Amino acid sequence: MKVTELEVRNFRNIKNAEIEPHSGVNVIFGENAQGKTNLLESIWLFTACRSFRSSKDNELINFNSTKAELSMDFSAWDRVQQAHLEIGEGRKFLLSGIKKSPTQFMGEFLAVVFSPVHLSLIKEGPYERRRFVDTAISQLKPKYAASLAQYNKAIQQRNVLLKDLVYHSELYDILDVWEDRIAFFASEIIRQRIGYINKLSQYTDEIYRGISSGKEKLSINYNQQTVVWGDSREELYENMKAQLFASRKNDIICGYTSVGPHRDDINVEIDGLIAKSFGSQGQQRSAALAMKLGEAAVVKSFSDEQPVALLDDVMSELDKSRQNYILNHIKDWQVFITCCDPSAVEGLKTGKKFEMKNGKIY
């Protein structure tokens, strides 16, 4: 999957910008607040149909305009397509001249994005890592998102009942109903998470070894706070029900559900040590980057197309060898990299460099 041409008009601080990117590495450099991240964001909108920075459309439109327009030519699955997005009073997507809804458009252009906010994968708590995995699975298997929503709803209902049971013991029969639903959807969530993380770790291990020049090892595994074992969904379902039943007394006292995949975590370790606690800034950034690039590799294994990589401010806090890997050893991918210091990309062997000033590309 390659972007062959991009045109951006009245998008954030970019009044008018056009580029014909390289099929490999593209570096956008310039001082802070010049529009580098905005350019990556404009490409990302064709993948997710929403920003990775803002949920409000009016923040995407240049102050002096009433609408933003993005046009992109890209090649995928052995054909060239033209995508157009207009953001004004609502959004309008066109694919090769045919109007599409956001749902219809998603999946036509594939990309992964890394930005400083994704350091939360390493630095923050379990919620951020669960969200990363759940979002990645949902993009590959939309039915998973529905199962996750039903699970969360059932957990909320059980939590309400737990508080009421102190005064209304007759509600135990209803508790059985919600626990059955929780166990049903939990079994699918656990099964899909374990499968995805096992697949992801195959790629992140190789990618991180490359980033660290083989000096360090990254390992990722699923960490169940309360182990629900089983080789099949049926076994997981039965064991999850047993765990919920066994936890009732404690959960009634606490007023919330203490077992289940909503309490689980993903362990990220470097050379056997938890990256969050013992990793340096460069190691933590490298680990988060490996997870995002690993996500792209998993997408390729499902779609047979290599997603475009959008790497925002990825070079800071990395030593020269790690920077060199990103610039010259990510093979057969189209990559867009932003950075402030042009000296950080002096080692680029093949590709293109674009300077950005005041929303304009030079």
LUMMAR-802808 format. One record per residue (C-alpha): residue in three letters; chain; x, y, z. Coordinates in steps of 0.5 Angstrom, whole numbers, plus 500, padded with zeros to 3 digits. Layout:
# residues N
   residu   chaine    c1    c2    c3
      ALA        A     X     Y     Z
...
//
This chain:
# residues 362
   residu   chaine    c1    c2    c3
      MET        A   500   500   500
      LYS        A   503   507   498
      VAL        A   501   514   498
      THR        A   503   517   491
      GLU        A   500   524   492
      LEU        A   497   528   497
      GLU        A   494   535   497
      VAL        A   492   538   503
      ARG        A   487   545   503
      ASN        A   485   549   509
      PHE        A   487   543   514
      ARG        A   489   546   521
      ASN        A   495   551   519
      ILE        A   496   548   512
      LYS        A   493   553   507
      ASN        A   495   549   501
      ALA        A   500   543   501
      GLU        A   502   538   496
      ILE        A   507   532   496
      GLU        A   509   526   492
      PRO        A   512   522   497
      HIS        A   517   517   496
      SER        A   515   509   496
      GLY        A   520   508   502
      VAL        A   522   513   507
      ASN        A   519   520   507
      VAL        A   522   525   513
      ILE        A   518   532   514
      PHE        A   522   536   518
      GLY        A   522   543   521
      GLU        A   521   547   528
      ASN        A   515   546   533
      ALA        A   508   548   531
      GLN        A   510   548   523
      GLY        A   504   543   521
      LYS        A   508   537   521
      THR        A   504   533   525
      ASN        A   498   536   522
      LEU        A   500   533   515
      LEU        A   501   526   518
      GLU        A   494   527   521
      SER        A   491   528   514
      ILE        A   494   522   512
      TRP        A   491   518   518
      LEU        A   484   521   517
      PHE        A   483   516   511
      THR        A   485   510   515
      ALA        A   481   511   521
      CYS        A   476   517   519
      ARG        A   477   520   525
      SER        A   483   524   528
      PHE        A   488   521   533
      ARG        A   489   528   536
      SER        A   482   531   536
      SER        A   474   529   536
      LYS        A   472   536   534
      ASP        A   471   537   526
      ASN        A   472   545   527
      GLU        A   479   544   530
      LEU        A   481   541   524
      ILE        A   479   547   519
      ASN        A   483   553   518
      PHE        A   481   559   522
      ASN        A   480   563   516
      SER        A   476   557   512
      THR        A   469   554   512
      LYS        A   471   547   510
      ALA        A   478   543   509
      GLU        A   479   538   503
      LEU        A   484   533   503
      SER        A   485   529   497
      MET        A   490   523   496
      ASP        A   492   518   491
      PHE        A   494   511   493
      SER        A   496   504   491
      ALA        A   493   498   494
      TRP        A   491   491   492
      ASP        A   494   492   485
      ARG        A   490   498   483
      VAL        A   491   506   484
      GLN        A   485   509   487
      GLN        A   483   517   489
      ALA        A   480   518   496
      HIS        A   477   525   497
      LEU        A   475   528   504
      GLU        A   471   534   505
      ILE        A   470   537   512
      GLY        A   465   542   513
      GLU        A   458   541   515
      GLY        A   459   534   517
      ARG        A   464   530   513
      LYS        A   464   527   505
      PHE        A   468   521   503
      LEU        A   469   520   496
      LEU        A   473   514   493
      SER        A   475   514   486
      GLY        A   469   519   485
      ILE        A   464   515   489
      LYS        A   461   517   495
      LYS        A   462   513   501
      SER        A   460   513   508
      PRO        A   466   513   513
      THR        A   464   505   515
      GLN        A   464   503   508
      PHE        A   471   507   507
      MET        A   474   504   513
      GLY        A   479   498   510
      GLU        A   480   501   503
      PHE        A   487   505   506
      LEU        A   491   502   511
      ALA        A   496   506   516
      VAL        A   498   505   523
      VAL        A   500   511   527
      PHE        A   505   512   532
      SER        A   506   519   536
      PRO        A   508   521   543
      VAL        A   501   519   546
      HIS        A   503   512   544
      LEU        A   508   512   550
      SER        A   502   511   554
      LEU        A   503   504   552
      ILE        A   509   503   556
      LYS        A   508   509   561
      GLU        A   501   508   564
      GLY        A   497   503   567
      PRO        A   493   497   564
      TYR        A   487   501   561
      GLU        A   492   504   556
      ARG        A   495   497   554
      ARG        A   488   493   554
      ARG        A   485   499   549
      PHE        A   491   498   544
      VAL        A   490   491   544
      ASP        A   482   491   543
      THR        A   482   497   538
      ALA        A   487   493   534
      ILE        A   483   486   534
      SER        A   477   490   533
      GLN        A   480   493   526
      LEU        A   481   486   524
      LYS        A   475   483   527
      PRO        A   469   488   527
      LYS        A   465   483   531
      TYR        A   470   483   537
      ALA        A   468   490   538
      ALA        A   461   488   539
      SER        A   463   483   544
      LEU        A   467   488   548
      ALA        A   461   493   548
      GLN        A   456   487   551
      TYR        A   461   485   556
      ASN        A   462   492   559
      LYS        A   455   493   559
      ALA        A   454   486   563
      ILE        A   459   488   568
      GLN        A   456   495   569
      GLN        A   449   491   570
      ARG        A   453   486   575
      ASN        A   456   492   579
      VAL        A   449   495   580
      LEU        A   446   489   582
      LEU        A   452   488   587
      LYS        A   450   494   591
      ASP        A   443   493   591
      LEU        A   444   485   594
      VAL        A   446   488   601
      TYR        A   438   490   601
      HIS        A   435   485   596
      SER        A   437   478   597
      GLU        A   432   476   592
      LEU        A   436   479   586
      TYR        A   441   473   586
      ASP        A   437   470   581
      ILE        A   438   476   576
      LEU        A   445   476   578
      ASP        A   446   469   575
      VAL        A   443   472   568
      TRP        A   448   477   568
      GLU        A   454   473   570
      ASP        A   452   468   565
      ARG        A   453   474   560
      ILE        A   459   476   562
      ALA        A   462   469   562
      PHE        A   460   468   555
      PHE        A   463   475   552
      ALA        A   469   474   557
      SER        A   471   467   554
      GLU        A   471   470   547
      ILE        A   475   477   549
      ILE        A   480   472   553
      ARG        A   481   468   547
      GLN        A   482   473   542
      ARG        A   487   477   546
      ILE        A   491   471   547
      GLY        A   491   470   540
      TYR        A   493   477   538
      ILE        A   498   478   543
      ASN        A   501   471   541
      LYS        A   501   473   534
      LEU        A   504   480   535
      SER        A   509   478   540
      GLN        A   512   474   534
      TYR        A   513   481   530
      THR        A   515   485   536
      ASP        A   521   481   538
      GLU        A   524   481   531
      ILE        A   523   489   530
      TYR        A   525   490   537
      ARG        A   532   486   536
      GLY        A   533   490   530
      ILE        A   532   497   533
      SER        A   536   495   539
      SER        A   542   492   534
      GLY        A   540   485   537
      LYS        A   543   488   544
      GLU        A   536   487   548
      LYS        A   530   483   548
      LEU        A   523   485   548
      SER        A   517   480   550
      ILE        A   510   481   551
      ASN        A   505   477   554
      TYR        A   498   477   556
      ASN        A   497   477   564
      GLN        A   490   475   567
      GLN        A   489   478   574
      THR        A   485   472   575
      VAL        A   487   466   571
      VAL        A   481   463   567
      TRP        A   484   457   563
      GLY        A   481   453   558
      ASP        A   483   451   551
      SER        A   477   452   548
      ARG        A   471   458   548
      GLU        A   467   453   552
      GLU        A   472   451   557
      LEU        A   474   459   558
      TYR        A   466   460   559
      GLU        A   465   455   564
      ASN        A   471   457   568
      MET        A   469   464   568
      LYS        A   463   463   571
      ALA        A   466   459   576
      GLN        A   471   465   578
      LEU        A   465   470   578
      PHE        A   461   465   583
      ALA        A   467   464   587
      SER        A   468   472   588
      ARG        A   461   474   589
      LYS        A   462   475   597
      ASN        A   468   479   596
      ASP        A   465   483   590
      ILE        A   459   485   594
      ILE        A   463   487   600
      CYS        A   467   491   595
      GLY        A   461   493   590
      TYR        A   464   492   584
      THR        A   466   486   579
      SER        A   474   484   581
      VAL        A   475   478   576
      GLY        A   475   478   568
      PRO        A   478   481   562
      HIS        A   477   488   564
      ARG        A   482   487   570
      ASP        A   487   484   566
      ASP        A   494   487   563
      ILE        A   499   486   558
      ASN        A   506   485   560
      VAL        A   511   489   556
      GLU        A   518   487   559
      ILE        A   525   488   556
      ASP        A   531   483   558
      GLY        A   526   480   563
      LEU        A   525   487   567
      ILE        A   518   491   566
      ALA        A   519   496   561
      LYS        A   515   501   565
      SER        A   519   501   571
      PHE        A   526   499   569
      GLY        A   526   502   562
      SER        A   530   508   560
      GLN        A   526   513   556
      GLY        A   529   511   549
      GLN        A   528   503   551
      GLN        A   520   505   553
      ARG        A   520   509   546
      SER        A   523   503   542
      ALA        A   518   498   546
      ALA        A   512   503   544
      LEU        A   514   503   537
      ALA        A   516   496   536
      MET        A   509   495   538
      LYS        A   506   499   533
      LEU        A   510   497   528
      GLY        A   508   490   530
      GLU        A   501   492   529
      ALA        A   502   494   522
      ALA        A   505   487   521
      VAL        A   499   483   524
      VAL        A   495   487   519
      LYS        A   499   485   513
      SER        A   498   478   515
      PHE        A   491   479   515
      SER        A   490   483   509
      ASP        A   496   482   504
      GLU        A   498   489   504
      GLN        A   503   493   508
      PRO        A   500   499   512
      VAL        A   503   506   511
      ALA        A   507   507   517
      LEU        A   506   514   520
      LEU        A   511   516   525
      ASP        A   511   523   529
      ASP        A   517   525   533
      VAL        A   519   518   533
      MET        A   527   520   533
      SER        A   527   524   539
      GLU        A   531   520   545
      LEU        A   533   515   541
      ASP        A   541   514   540
      LYS        A   544   514   533
      SER        A   544   506   532
      ARG        A   536   506   533
      GLN        A   535   512   529
      ASN        A   539   509   523
      TYR        A   534   502   524
      ILE        A   528   507   523
      LEU        A   531   511   517
      ASN        A   534   505   513
      HIS        A   532   498   515
      ILE        A   524   498   515
      LYS        A   524   494   509
      ASP        A   518   495   503
      TRP        A   514   500   507
      GLN        A   512   507   506
      VAL        A   514   511   512
      PHE        A   513   518   514
      ILE        A   517   521   519
      THR        A   517   527   523
      CYS        A   522   531   527
      CYS        A   525   537   529
      ASP        A   532   537   528
      PRO        A   534   535   521
      SER        A   541   533   523
      ALA        A   537   527   526
      VAL        A   536   524   519
      GLU        A   543   526   516
      GLY        A   544   518   515
      LEU        A   538   517   511
      LYS        A   540   513   505
      THR        A   534   513   500
      GLY        A   528   517   501
      LYS        A   525   524   501
      LYS        A   526   530   505
      PHE        A   521   535   506
      GLU        A   522   542   510
      MET        A   515   545   513
      LYS        A   515   552   515
      ASN        A   508   556   517
      GLY        A   504   550   514
      LYS        A   508   550   507
      ILE        A   512   545   505
      TYR        A   519   546   501
//
